[in-house]
């Protein structure tokens, strides 16, 4: 389980920058629920990381709104599975935060043919409704 967290092809977070905390989880777990620390909290400090370039770090901080990300996972009975779930969620959050902005839409005019077809269908519909009226 320990090791670097691969976010995408170009971003890998070293294990030393991830802070793990474990606590008792609520919910199902049988006899071991009160003794095992299966709940996982994963804390990652975006502002102090060396894994992101300055441009990506600025974009992530702007989109996240906070310098740290805290992910809590307690949906599984096993600590290992909760750790995997927390890592996956952290990687997804970082991918979304550093994604390039979408391309801006260029406004275009409808073609002349499209305008003529639209008006022709409107006239046709108008004629149909006019012919339905009683004289």
N, CA, C and O atoms as a MOPAC input file, in Angstrom:
PM7 MOZYME 1SCF
protein

 N      0.81300 1    -1.19500 1     0.00000 1
 C      0.00000 1     0.00000 1     0.00000 1
 C      0.85600 1     1.25700 1     0.00000 1
 O      0.58800 1     2.16800 1    -0.78400 1
 N      1.88700 1     1.34300 1     0.86000 1
 C      2.68600 1     2.55600 1     0.83100 1
 C      3.41000 1     2.66700 1    -0.50200 1
 O      3.78400 1     1.67000 1    -1.12000 1
 N      3.59000 1     3.87500 1    -0.91100 1
 C      4.25300 1     4.14700 1    -2.17400 1
 C      3.66700 1     5.39900 1    -2.77100 1
 O      2.69800 1     5.95300 1    -2.25300 1
 N      4.25800 1     5.84400 1    -3.86400 1
 C      3.75500 1     7.07200 1    -4.47500 1
 C      2.35300 1     6.88200 1    -5.04800 1
 O      1.97200 1     5.78600 1    -5.45700 1
 N      1.59700 1     7.97600 1    -5.06600 1
 C      0.23800 1     7.96700 1    -5.60900 1
 C      0.29000 1     8.51400 1    -7.02500 1
 O      0.65700 1     9.67000 1    -7.23600 1
 N     -0.07400 1     7.69200 1    -7.98900 1
 C     -0.05600 1     8.09900 1    -9.39300 1
 C     -1.38400 1     8.77400 1    -9.71000 1
 O     -2.44200 1     8.14800 1    -9.64700 1
 N     -1.31500 1    10.06400 1   -10.05200 1
 C     -2.51900 1    10.83100 1   -10.38400 1
 C     -2.80000 1    10.71900 1   -11.87300 1
 O     -3.91400 1    10.38800 1   -12.27900 1
 N     -1.79200 1    10.99500 1   -12.68000 1
 C     -1.88500 1    10.80600 1   -14.13000 1
 C     -0.48200 1    10.54000 1   -14.65900 1
 O      0.43300 1    10.28000 1   -13.87800 1
 N     -0.30100 1    10.60100 1   -15.97400 1
 C      0.99900 1    10.26400 1   -16.55600 1
 C      2.11800 1    11.17900 1   -16.08300 1
 O      3.26500 1    10.74500 1   -15.97200 1
 N      1.80400 1    12.42900 1   -15.80500 1
 C      2.85500 1    13.38700 1   -15.47200 1
 C      2.90500 1    13.77800 1   -14.00100 1
 O      3.85500 1    14.44000 1   -13.58400 1
 N      1.91500 1    13.39100 1   -13.20200 1
 C      1.87100 1    13.79200 1   -11.78800 1
 C      1.88500 1    12.54500 1   -10.90300 1
 O      1.00000 1    11.69300 1   -10.98100 1
 N      2.91500 1    12.46600 1   -10.06300 1
 C      3.04000 1    11.38100 1    -9.09000 1
 C      3.33500 1    12.02400 1    -7.73700 1
 O      4.30900 1    12.76200 1    -7.59300 1
 N      2.49100 1    11.74000 1    -6.75200 1
 C      2.65500 1    12.33100 1    -5.42100 1
 C      3.49300 1    11.38500 1    -4.56600 1
 O      3.12400 1    10.22300 1    -4.39900 1
 N      4.61500 1    11.86000 1    -4.02000 1
 C      5.43400 1    10.99700 1    -3.16000 1
 C      4.68000 1    10.61500 1    -1.89100 1
 O      3.83800 1    11.36800 1    -1.40100 1
 N      4.99400 1     9.44300 1    -1.37300 1
 C      4.32900 1     8.93300 1    -0.17500 1
 C      4.57100 1     9.83500 1     1.03300 1
 O      3.72800 1     9.90000 1     1.92800 1
 N      5.69300 1    10.52400 1     1.07300 1
 C      6.02200 1    11.37700 1     2.21300 1
 C      5.08900 1    12.58400 1     2.32000 1
 O      4.96900 1    13.17100 1     3.39600 1
 N      4.42700 1    12.96500 1     1.22400 1
 C      3.53400 1    14.12500 1     1.25100 1
 C      2.10200 1    13.77300 1     1.63300 1
 O      1.25600 1    14.65800 1     1.75300 1
 N      1.82700 1    12.48500 1     1.82400 1
 C      0.49100 1    12.03900 1     2.21100 1
 C      0.47000 1    11.76700 1     3.71600 1
 O      1.33700 1    11.06300 1     4.23500 1
 N     -0.51100 1    12.32100 1     4.40700 1
 C     -0.64900 1    12.11300 1     5.85100 1
 C     -1.87700 1    11.22900 1     6.07800 1
 O     -2.98900 1    11.57500 1     5.67700 1
 N     -1.65700 1    10.08800 1     6.72500 1
 C     -2.73100 1     9.13900 1     6.99900 1
 C     -3.11900 1     9.20800 1     8.46400 1
 O     -2.25200 1     9.31900 1     9.33000 1
 N     -4.42300 1     9.14500 1     8.75300 1
 C     -4.93800 1     9.02900 1    10.11400 1
 C     -5.96800 1     7.91000 1    10.12200 1
 O     -6.72500 1     7.73700 1     9.16700 1
 N     -5.98400 1     7.15600 1    11.21000 1
 C     -6.90800 1     6.02400 1    11.31000 1
 C     -7.72000 1     6.15100 1    12.59200 1
 O     -7.20800 1     6.58500 1    13.62400 1
 N     -8.98800 1     5.76800 1    12.51400 1
 C     -9.84900 1     5.81300 1    13.68800 1
 C    -10.91200 1     4.73200 1    13.55400 1
 O    -11.01800 1     4.06700 1    12.52300 1
 N    -11.68600 1     4.57100 1    14.60200 1
 C    -12.74600 1     3.56200 1    14.57100 1
 C    -13.88200 1     4.04100 1    13.68500 1
 O    -14.26100 1     5.21200 1    13.69800 1
 N    -14.39700 1     3.12700 1    12.93600 1
 C    -15.46100 1     3.44500 1    11.99500 1
 C    -16.80600 1     3.03900 1    12.57200 1
 O    -16.90800 1     2.05300 1    13.30200 1
 N    -17.83200 1     3.80100 1    12.24100 1
 C    -19.17900 1     3.39500 1    12.62100 1
 C    -19.71100 1     2.44800 1    11.56800 1
 O    -19.11400 1     2.30300 1    10.50200 1
 N    -20.80700 1     1.81400 1    11.85100 1
 C    -21.42900 1     0.95500 1    10.86500 1
 C    -21.08400 1    -0.50700 1    11.07000 1
 O    -20.62000 1    -0.88800 1    12.14500 1
 N    -21.30500 1    -1.34100 1    10.04300 1
 C    -21.13900 1    -2.78500 1    10.19100 1
 C    -19.68100 1    -3.17000 1    10.42400 1
 O    -18.76500 1    -2.46200 1    10.00300 1
 N    -19.48400 1    -4.26800 1    11.08100 1
 C    -18.13100 1    -4.73200 1    11.31400 1
 C    -18.09700 1    -5.91200 1    12.25100 1
 O    -17.03600 1    -6.49200 1    12.48100 1
 N    -19.23500 1    -6.27500 1    12.79300 1
 C    -19.28500 1    -7.44700 1    13.66000 1
 C    -18.58200 1    -7.19900 1    14.98600 1
 O    -18.61700 1    -6.09100 1    15.52100 1
 N    -17.95000 1    -8.23200 1    15.50800 1
 C    -17.31900 1    -8.13600 1    16.81800 1
 C    -16.11700 1    -7.20900 1    16.82000 1
 O    -15.77000 1    -6.64200 1    17.85600 1
 N    -15.47200 1    -7.04900 1    15.65500 1
 C    -14.24800 1    -6.25000 1    15.61000 1
 C    -14.47800 1    -4.77500 1    15.40900 1
 O    -13.51300 1    -4.01400 1    15.33400 1
 N    -15.73600 1    -4.33200 1    15.31900 1
 C    -16.00400 1    -2.93700 1    14.98600 1
 C    -15.47800 1    -1.98100 1    16.05400 1
 O    -15.08800 1    -0.85900 1    15.73100 1
 N    -15.46000 1    -2.40200 1    17.31700 1
 C    -15.02800 1    -1.50700 1    18.38100 1
 C    -13.53200 1    -1.55400 1    18.64200 1
 O    -13.02300 1    -0.77900 1    19.45200 1
 N    -12.81900 1    -2.45200 1    17.97000 1
 C    -11.39500 1    -2.59500 1    18.25000 1
 C    -10.50500 1    -2.25100 1    17.06900 1
 O     -9.32900 1    -1.94100 1    17.26200 1
 N    -11.03000 1    -2.29600 1    15.85600 1
 C    -10.16000 1    -2.05300 1    14.69900 1
 C    -10.33100 1    -0.63200 1    14.19700 1
 O    -11.43900 1    -0.09600 1    14.16800 1
 N     -9.23200 1    -0.03700 1    13.80600 1
 C     -9.23900 1     1.32200 1    13.25600 1
 C     -9.38500 1     1.23100 1    11.74100 1
 O     -8.39700 1     1.31900 1    11.01200 1
 N    -10.61300 1     1.05400 1    11.27200 1
 C    -10.81600 1     0.85500 1     9.84000 1
 C    -11.15000 1     2.14800 1     9.10300 1
 O    -11.05700 1     2.18500 1     7.87600 1
 N    -11.53400 1     3.20300 1     9.80600 1
 C    -11.81400 1     4.48600 1     9.14200 1
 C    -10.48900 1     5.15100 1     8.80200 1
 O     -9.55400 1     5.15300 1     9.60300 1
 N    -10.42500 1     5.72100 1     7.59100 1
 C     -9.18300 1     6.29100 1     7.08900 1
 C     -9.40100 1     7.74700 1     6.72700 1
 O    -10.40100 1     8.08800 1     6.09600 1
 N     -8.48100 1     8.60200 1     7.11700 1
 C     -8.45100 1     9.99200 1     6.66400 1
 C     -7.13000 1    10.21400 1     5.96200 1
 O     -6.06500 1     9.90600 1     6.49800 1
 N     -7.20900 1    10.74900 1     4.76500 1
 C     -6.01200 1    11.04000 1     3.97600 1
 C     -5.94500 1    12.54800 1     3.79100 1
 O     -6.88200 1    13.15400 1     3.27000 1
 N     -4.83900 1    13.15900 1     4.21500 1
 C     -4.66500 1    14.61100 1     4.12800 1
 C     -3.51500 1    14.88700 1     3.17500 1
 O     -2.44600 1    14.28500 1     3.27700 1
 N     -3.75000 1    15.80600 1     2.24700 1
 C     -2.73200 1    16.19500 1     1.27400 1
 C     -2.66800 1    17.71400 1     1.21700 1
 O     -3.68000 1    18.38200 1     1.00700 1
 N     -1.46800 1    18.25000 1     1.40700 1
 C     -1.25600 1    19.69500 1     1.38800 1
 C     -0.85300 1    20.11800 1    -0.01600 1
 O      0.28100 1    19.89000 1    -0.43700 1
 N     -1.77900 1    20.73000 1    -0.73800 1
 C     -1.52900 1    21.13300 1    -2.12100 1
 C     -0.49400 1    22.25900 1    -2.17900 1
 O      0.34600 1    22.29100 1    -3.07900 1
 N     -0.55700 1    23.17200 1    -1.22600 1
 C      0.33600 1    24.33300 1    -1.27200 1
 C      1.79200 1    23.96400 1    -1.00700 1
 O      2.68600 1    24.70800 1    -1.41000 1
 N      2.06200 1    22.83800 1    -0.34100 1
 C      3.43500 1    22.46200 1    -0.01300 1
 C      3.97700 1    21.33300 1    -0.87900 1
 O      5.10100 1    20.88100 1    -0.65700 1
 N      3.22100 1    20.87400 1    -1.84400 1
 C      3.64700 1    19.71500 1    -2.62200 1
 C      4.74500 1    20.06700 1    -3.62400 1
 O      4.83300 1    21.19300 1    -4.11200 1
 N      5.56800 1    19.08100 1    -3.90800 1
 C      6.60000 1    19.22600 1    -4.94300 1
 C      6.19000 1    18.47200 1    -6.20900 1
 O      6.88700 1    18.53200 1    -7.22200 1
 N      5.07300 1    17.77100 1    -6.15200 1
 C      4.64300 1    16.95200 1    -7.27800 1
 C      4.02200 1    17.78300 1    -8.40200 1
 O      3.97900 1    17.33900 1    -9.54900 1
 N      3.54200 1    18.98200 1    -8.07900 1
 C      2.87200 1    19.82000 1    -9.07900 1
 C      3.77300 1    20.97800 1    -9.48000 1
 O      4.48600 1    21.54400 1    -8.65100 1
 N      3.73100 1    21.31800 1   -10.74400 1
 C      4.45600 1    22.50200 1   -11.21200 1
 C      3.77000 1    23.74800 1   -10.65000 1
 O      2.61600 1    23.67200 1   -10.23000 1
 N      4.45800 1    24.89100 1   -10.63300 1
 C      3.82600 1    26.10300 1   -10.08100 1
 C      2.50700 1    26.46900 1   -10.77000 1
 O      1.57300 1    26.93200 1   -10.11500 1
 N      2.42800 1    26.26500 1   -12.08400 1
 C      1.19000 1    26.59200 1   -12.80500 1
 C      0.05200 1    25.66100 1   -12.38200 1
 O     -1.06600 1    26.11300 1   -12.13300 1
 N      0.34500 1    24.35100 1   -12.30100 1
 C     -0.68700 1    23.39400 1   -11.89200 1
 C     -1.08300 1    23.60800 1   -10.43700 1
 O     -2.25200 1    23.45700 1   -10.07900 1
 N     -0.11100 1    23.96100 1    -9.59600 1
 C     -0.39800 1    24.20400 1    -8.18300 1
 C     -1.32700 1    25.40700 1    -8.03700 1
 O     -2.27400 1    25.37100 1    -7.25100 1
 N     -1.05600 1    26.47700 1    -8.79600 1
 C     -1.90900 1    27.67100 1    -8.73700 1
 C     -3.32400 1    27.34600 1    -9.21200 1
 O     -4.29900 1    27.78900 1    -8.60600 1
 N     -3.43800 1    26.57100 1   -10.29900 1
 C     -4.75500 1    26.19600 1   -10.81700 1
 C     -5.50800 1    25.34500 1    -9.79400 1
 O     -6.70300 1    25.54200 1    -9.58000 1
 N     -4.80800 1    24.39700 1    -9.16400 1
 C     -5.45200 1    23.53200 1    -8.18400 1
 C     -5.90300 1    24.32400 1    -6.95900 1
 O     -7.01000 1    24.11900 1    -6.46100 1
 N     -5.05800 1    25.22200 1    -6.47600 1
 C     -5.43400 1    26.01800 1    -5.31000 1
 C     -6.62700 1    26.90800 1    -5.61300 1
 O     -7.49200 1    27.10500 1    -4.75900 1
 N     -6.67700 1    27.44500 1    -6.82200 1
 C     -7.80500 1    28.30300 1    -7.20700 1
 C     -9.10200 1    27.50000 1    -7.26500 1
 O    -10.14300 1    27.96100 1    -6.79700 1
 N     -9.03700 1    26.30200 1    -7.83600 1
 C    -10.25000 1    25.50200 1    -7.99400 1
 C    -10.69600 1    24.84300 1    -6.69400 1
 O    -11.89300 1    24.70900 1    -6.44300 1
 N     -9.73800 1    24.43200 1    -5.86900 1
 C    -10.09800 1    23.74800 1    -4.62500 1
 C    -10.55500 1    24.71700 1    -3.55300 1
 O    -11.42500 1    24.38500 1    -2.74800 1
 N     -9.98000 1    25.90700 1    -3.53300 1
 C    -10.38200 1    26.90100 1    -2.55200 1
 C     -9.73500 1    26.73500 1    -1.19400 1
 O     -9.89600 1    27.60100 1    -0.33400 1
 N     -9.01300 1    25.65800 1    -0.97400 1
 C     -8.33500 1    25.43400 1     0.30500 1
 C     -6.95800 1    24.84600 1     0.01800 1
 O     -6.78000 1    24.14800 1    -0.98000 1
 N     -5.98200 1    25.12300 1     0.88400 1
 C     -4.63500 1    24.61100 1     0.61800 1
 C     -4.47200 1    23.12300 1     0.91100 1
 O     -3.49800 1    22.51800 1     0.46400 1
 N     -5.39800 1    22.52000 1     1.64800 1
 C     -5.29800 1    21.08600 1     1.93300 1
 C     -6.56800 1    20.36700 1     1.51200 1
 O     -7.66000 1    20.93400 1     1.50400 1
 N     -6.38900 1    19.10500 1     1.16400 1
 C     -7.51000 1    18.23500 1     0.81900 1
 C     -7.55600 1    17.13900 1     1.87700 1
 O     -6.53800 1    16.50800 1     2.16100 1
 N     -8.72600 1    16.90900 1     2.46100 1
 C     -8.90900 1    15.83000 1     3.42200 1
 C     -9.97600 1    14.89300 1     2.88300 1
 O    -11.10300 1    15.30600 1     2.61000 1
 N     -9.60900 1    13.63500 1     2.73500 1
 C    -10.51800 1    12.61800 1     2.23200 1
 C    -10.74900 1    11.62000 1     3.36600 1
 O     -9.78900 1    11.11000 1     3.94400 1
 N    -12.00100 1    11.34100 1     3.68700 1
 C    -12.33800 1    10.34100 1     4.70100 1
 C    -13.02800 1     9.17000 1     4.01700 1
 O    -13.92000 1     9.36400 1     3.19100 1
 N    -12.61600 1     7.95800 1     4.36300 1
 C    -13.21200 1     6.75800 1     3.78600 1
 C    -13.52600 1     5.77200 1     4.91100 1
 O    -12.64700 1     5.38700 1     5.68200 1
 N    -14.77400 1     5.38000 1     4.98600 1
 C    -15.15800 1     4.39300 1     6.00200 1
 C    -16.24200 1     3.45700 1     5.48600 1
 O    -16.95200 1     2.83900 1     6.27900 1
 N    -16.37800 1     3.34300 1     4.17700 1
 C    -17.47200 1     2.53300 1     3.64300 1
 C    -17.18200 1     1.03600 1     3.66500 1
 O    -18.10300 1     0.23200 1     3.51800 1
 N    -15.91800 1     0.64600 1     3.84400 1
 C    -15.56900 1    -0.77700 1     3.87600 1
 C    -15.19800 1    -1.19100 1     5.30000 1
 O    -14.85600 1    -0.35500 1     6.13600 1
 N    -15.27300 1    -2.48500 1     5.55400 1
 C    -14.91100 1    -2.99800 1     6.87600 1
 C    -13.40600 1    -3.13700 1     7.01700 1
 O    -12.88300 1    -3.18700 1     8.13000 1
 N    -12.71700 1    -3.19900 1     5.90100 1
 C    -11.27100 1    -3.38900 1     5.91700 1
 C    -10.55000 1    -2.04900 1     5.80000 1
 O    -10.91700 1    -1.20500 1     4.98300 1
 N     -9.51700 1    -1.86100 1     6.62900 1
 C     -8.72900 1    -0.63100 1     6.54700 1
 C     -8.02100 1    -0.53100 1     5.19600 1
 O     -7.90800 1     0.55800 1     4.63300 1
 N     -7.55000 1    -1.65100 1     4.68200 1
 C     -6.83900 1    -1.64900 1     3.40300 1
 C     -7.74400 1    -1.14900 1     2.28000 1
 O     -7.32500 1    -0.32900 1     1.46300 1
 N     -8.98300 1    -1.64000 1     2.23600 1
 C     -9.90700 1    -1.20400 1     1.17700 1
 C    -10.27600 1     0.26500 1     1.34400 1
 O    -10.45300 1     0.97300 1     0.35300 1
 N    -10.39600 1     0.73300 1     2.58800 1
 C    -10.67300 1     2.14800 1     2.81800 1
 C     -9.48300 1     3.01100 1     2.38300 1
 O     -9.67400 1     4.11100 1     1.86300 1
 N     -8.26700 1     2.52100 1     2.59200 1
 C     -7.07900 1     3.25300 1     2.13500 1
 C     -7.08000 1     3.36800 1     0.61300 1
 O     -6.79200 1     4.43000 1     0.06000 1
 N     -7.40700 1     2.26200 1    -0.05700 1
 C     -7.45700 1     2.28000 1    -1.52700 1
 C     -8.53300 1     3.24300 1    -2.01900 1
 O     -8.31700 1     3.98300 1    -2.97800 1
 N     -9.69500 1     3.23300 1    -1.36000 1
 C    -10.78800 1     4.13100 1    -1.75300 1
 C    -10.38100 1     5.58600 1    -1.55000 1
 O    -10.67100 1     6.43400 1    -2.39400 1
 N     -9.71300 1     5.88200 1    -0.44100 1
 C     -9.27700 1     7.25800 1    -0.17600 1
 C     -8.25000 1     7.70600 1    -1.21100 1
 O     -8.30800 1     8.84100 1    -1.68400 1
 N     -7.31400 1     6.83100 1    -1.56800 1
 C     -6.31800 1     7.18100 1    -2.58700 1
 C     -6.97400 1     7.45900 1    -3.93400 1
 O     -6.62000 1     8.41700 1    -4.62000 1
 N     -7.93100 1     6.61600 1    -4.30700 1
 C     -8.61400 1     6.80900 1    -5.59000 1
 C     -9.36600 1     8.13800 1    -5.60900 1
 O     -9.33400 1     8.86200 1    -6.60400 1
 N    -10.04700 1     8.45700 1    -4.49400 1
 C    -10.79700 1     9.71400 1    -4.44300 1
 C     -9.87100 1    10.92500 1    -4.47800 1
 O    -10.17700 1    11.92600 1    -5.12500 1
 N     -8.73900 1    10.83400 1    -3.78100 1
 C     -7.77100 1    11.94200 1    -3.79700 1
 C     -7.21700 1    12.14000 1    -5.20500 1
 O     -7.12000 1    13.27200 1    -5.68000 1
 N     -6.85500 1    11.05200 1    -5.87000 1
 C     -6.33000 1    11.15600 1    -7.23300 1
 C     -7.36300 1    11.78400 1    -8.16300 1
 O     -7.01700 1    12.60500 1    -9.01200 1
 N     -8.63000 1    11.40200 1    -8.00600 1
 C     -9.68900 1    11.97500 1    -8.84600 1
 C     -9.85900 1    13.47000 1    -8.58600 1
 O     -9.99200 1    14.25100 1    -9.52800 1
 N     -9.85600 1    13.87500 1    -7.30700 1
 C     -9.99000 1    15.30100 1    -6.96800 1
 C     -8.84300 1    16.10900 1    -7.56100 1
 O     -9.05800 1    17.20300 1    -8.08300 1
 N     -7.63000 1    15.57900 1    -7.48300 1
 C     -6.47700 1    16.30800 1    -8.01900 1
 C     -6.54600 1    16.37000 1    -9.53400 1
 O     -6.23600 1    17.40400 1   -10.12500 1
 N     -6.95400 1    15.26200 1   -10.17900 1
 C     -7.10400 1    15.28000 1   -11.64600 1
 C     -8.09100 1    16.36000 1   -12.07100 1
 O     -7.83400 1    17.09000 1   -13.02800 1
 N     -9.21500 1    16.46700 1   -11.37200 1
 C    -10.21600 1    17.48900 1   -11.71100 1
 C     -9.68000 1    18.89200 1   -11.44600 1
 O     -9.98400 1    19.82400 1   -12.19000 1
 N     -8.88000 1    19.04600 1   -10.38500 1
 C     -8.38000 1    20.37000 1   -10.01900 1
 C     -7.30500 1    20.87600 1   -10.97500 1
 O     -7.18600 1    22.08300 1   -11.18300 1
 N     -6.51900 1    19.96800 1   -11.55900 1
 C     -5.42300 1    20.41500 1   -12.43600 1
 C     -5.77200 1    20.29400 1   -13.91500 1
 O     -4.93800 1    20.59300 1   -14.77000 1
 N     -6.98900 1    19.86000 1   -14.22800 1
 C     -7.39300 1    19.70700 1   -15.62700 1
 C     -7.37900 1    21.06900 1   -16.32100 1
 O     -7.75400 1    22.07700 1   -15.72200 1
 N     -6.95100 1    21.09900 1   -17.57000 1
 C     -6.95200 1    22.39100 1   -18.27800 1
 C     -8.37200 1    22.88400 1   -18.47500 1
 O     -9.30100 1    22.08400 1   -18.58000 1
 N     -8.54600 1    24.19700 1   -18.52500 1
 C     -9.89900 1    24.71800 1   -18.71800 1
 C    -10.43300 1    24.31800 1   -20.09300 1
 O     -9.65500 1    24.16500 1   -21.03500 1
 N    -11.75100 1    24.14800 1   -20.21900 1
 C    -12.30400 1    23.75800 1   -21.51300 1
 C    -12.13600 1    24.87500 1   -22.53900 1
 O    -12.07200 1    26.05400 1   -22.19100 1
 N    -12.06600 1    24.48300 1   -23.80800 1
 C    -11.92800 1    25.48300 1   -24.86200 1
 C    -13.18300 1    26.34200 1   -24.92100 1
 O    -14.29900 1    25.85600 1   -24.73800 1
 N    -12.97600 1    27.61900 1   -25.17900 1
 C    -14.11400 1    28.52800 1   -25.26200 1
 C    -14.86800 1    28.28300 1   -26.55500 1
 O    -14.27200 1    28.02000 1   -27.60000 1
 N    -16.17900 1    28.37100 1   -26.47000 1
 C    -17.02000 1    28.16200 1   -27.64300 1
 C    -16.99600 1    29.40400 1   -28.50800 1
 O    -17.15800 1    30.52300 1   -28.02100 1
 N    -16.79100 1    29.19200 1   -29.79500 1
 C    -16.84200 1    30.30600 1   -30.73900 1
 C    -18.26800 1    30.40500 1   -31.26700 1
 O    -18.79900 1    29.44400 1   -31.82300 1
 N    -18.88100 1    31.56500 1   -31.09100 1
 C    -20.25100 1    31.74900 1   -31.55800 1
 C    -20.27300 1    31.76500 1   -33.08100 1
 O    -19.42300 1    32.40100 1   -33.70500 1
 N    -21.22800 1    31.07700 1   -33.68200 1
 C    -21.36600 1    31.03500 1   -35.13400 1
 C    -22.79700 1    31.36100 1   -35.52200 1
 O    -23.71900 1    31.22100 1   -34.71900 1
 N    -22.97100 1    31.79900 1   -36.76700 1
 C    -24.31000 1    32.07600 1   -37.28800 1
 C    -24.82300 1    30.83400 1   -37.99800 1
 O    -24.03600 1    30.07500 1   -38.56400 1
 N    -26.14900 1    30.61600 1   -37.97500 1
 C    -26.67100 1    29.51900 1   -38.78900 1
 C    -26.49200 1    29.85400 1   -40.26700 1
 O    -26.53100 1    31.01900 1   -40.66200 1
 N    -26.29500 1    28.82000 1   -41.07200 1
 C    -26.09900 1    29.04700 1   -42.50200 1
 C    -27.39800 1    29.55500 1   -43.14300 1
 O    -28.48300 1    29.41500 1   -42.57900 1
 N    -27.25700 1    30.14000 1   -44.31800 1
 C    -28.42600 1    30.68100 1   -45.00700 1
 C    -29.42700 1    29.58200 1   -45.33200 1
 O    -30.63700 1    29.77500 1   -45.21500 1
 N    -28.90800 1    28.42400 1   -45.74300 1
 C    -29.78400 1    27.29300 1   -46.04800 1
 C    -30.56300 1    26.83600 1   -44.82300 1
 O    -31.74300 1    26.49800 1   -44.92400 1
 N    -29.90000 1    26.82300 1   -43.65700 1
 C    -30.56600 1    26.40200 1   -42.43100 1
 C    -31.67800 1    27.37200 1   -42.05700 1
 O    -32.75200 1    26.95600 1   -41.62300 1
 N    -31.41700 1    28.67400 1   -42.22600 1
 C    -32.43500 1    29.68300 1   -41.92500 1
 C    -33.62300 1    29.51300 1   -42.86900 1
 O    -34.77500 1    29.56700 1   -42.43900 1
 N    -33.34000 1    29.30800 1   -44.16500 1
 C    -34.42700 1    29.13600 1   -45.14500 1
 C    -35.24800 1    27.88900 1   -44.85700 1
 O    -36.47300 1    27.91500 1   -44.97200 1
 N    -34.58100 1    26.78700 1   -44.48000 1
 C    -35.31600 1    25.55200 1   -44.16100 1
 C    -36.20400 1    25.75400 1   -42.93300 1
 O    -37.33900 1    25.27800 1   -42.90800 1
 N    -35.70300 1    26.44900 1   -41.92700 1
 C    -36.48600 1    26.69200 1   -40.72400 1
 C    -37.72000 1    27.52500 1   -41.05100 1
 O    -38.81600 1    27.21200 1   -40.58500 1
 N    -37.55800 1    28.57800 1   -41.84200 1
 C    -38.69300 1    29.43200 1   -42.20500 1
 C    -39.68600 1    28.67100 1   -43.07100 1
 O    -40.89500 1    28.85000 1   -42.92800 1
 N    -39.18100 1    27.80700 1   -43.98300 1
 C    -40.07900 1    27.02200 1   -44.83900 1
 C    -40.92100 1    26.07100 1   -43.98300 1
 O    -42.11800 1    25.92400 1   -44.22800 1
 N    -40.31600 1    25.42900 1   -42.99100 1
 C    -41.11000 1    24.52200 1   -42.14700 1
 C    -42.11300 1    25.28600 1   -41.30000 1
 O    -43.20400 1    24.78500 1   -41.02500 1
 N    -41.74900 1    26.50700 1   -40.87800 1
 C    -42.70400 1    27.31800 1   -40.11200 1
 C    -43.89500 1    27.70500 1   -40.98700 1
 O    -45.04100 1    27.67700 1   -40.53600 1
 N    -43.61500 1    28.06700 1   -42.24400 1
 C    -44.71100 1    28.41900 1   -43.16400 1
 C    -45.59600 1    27.21400 1   -43.43400 1
 O    -46.82000 1    27.34000 1   -43.47800 1
 N    -44.99100 1    26.05200 1   -43.61400 1
 C    -45.74700 1    24.83600 1   -43.86900 1
 C    -46.66600 1    24.52500 1   -42.67900 1
 O    -47.83400 1    24.17900 1   -42.85700 1
 N    -46.12100 1    24.65300 1   -41.47200 1
 C    -46.90800 1    24.40200 1   -40.26400 1
 C    -48.04700 1    25.42100 1   -40.15600 1
 O    -49.15800 1    25.07600 1   -39.75400 1
 N    -47.76700 1    26.66100 1   -40.51300 1
 C    -48.78200 1    27.70900 1   -40.48800 1
 C    -49.91500 1    27.39100 1   -41.46500 1
 O    -51.09200 1    27.57000 1   -41.15100 1
 N    -49.54000 1    26.92000 1   -42.64700 1
 C    -50.55900 1    26.57200 1   -43.65000 1
 C    -51.43300 1    25.42100 1   -43.16000 1
 O    -52.65100 1    25.44700 1   -43.33500 1
 N    -50.82000 1    24.42000 1   -42.55100 1
 C    -51.57600 1    23.27100 1   -42.05100 1
 C    -52.60500 1    23.75000 1   -41.01500 1
 O    -53.76600 1    23.34300 1   -41.05500 1
 N    -52.17800 1    24.60400 1   -40.10100 1
 C    -53.08400 1    25.08300 1   -39.06200 1
 C    -54.15900 1    25.99400 1   -39.65400 1
 O    -55.30700 1    25.96300 1   -39.21000 1
 N    -53.79500 1    26.80900 1   -40.65900 1
 C    -54.77700 1    27.69900 1   -41.27600 1
 C    -55.85600 1    26.89400 1   -41.99100 1
 O    -57.03000 1    27.26300 1   -41.95900 1
 N    -55.45900 1    25.78200 1   -42.64300 1
 C    -56.42100 1    24.95500 1   -43.37100 1
 C    -57.35500 1    24.18500 1   -42.42800 1
 O    -58.42600 1    23.74600 1   -42.84900 1
 N    -56.96800 1    24.01800 1   -41.17900 1
 C    -57.80300 1    23.31300 1   -40.22500 1
 C    -58.93800 1    24.19800 1   -39.70900 1
 O    -59.95200 1    23.69700 1   -39.22400 1
 N    -58.76100 1    25.51300 1   -39.81700 1
 C    -59.77100 1    26.44400 1   -39.28100 1
 C    -61.06500 1    26.34200 1   -40.08600 1
 O    -61.06200 1    26.02400 1   -41.27500 1
 N    -62.17800 1    26.62600 1   -39.38900 1
 C    -63.43900 1    26.61900 1   -40.11300 1
 C    -63.57900 1    27.94200 1   -40.88000 1
 O    -63.13300 1    28.98800 1   -40.40700 1
 N    -64.19400 1    27.88800 1   -42.05500 1
 C    -64.30100 1    29.12000 1   -42.87800 1
 C    -65.21500 1    30.17400 1   -42.26100 1
 O    -65.39700 1    31.24700 1   -42.83700 1

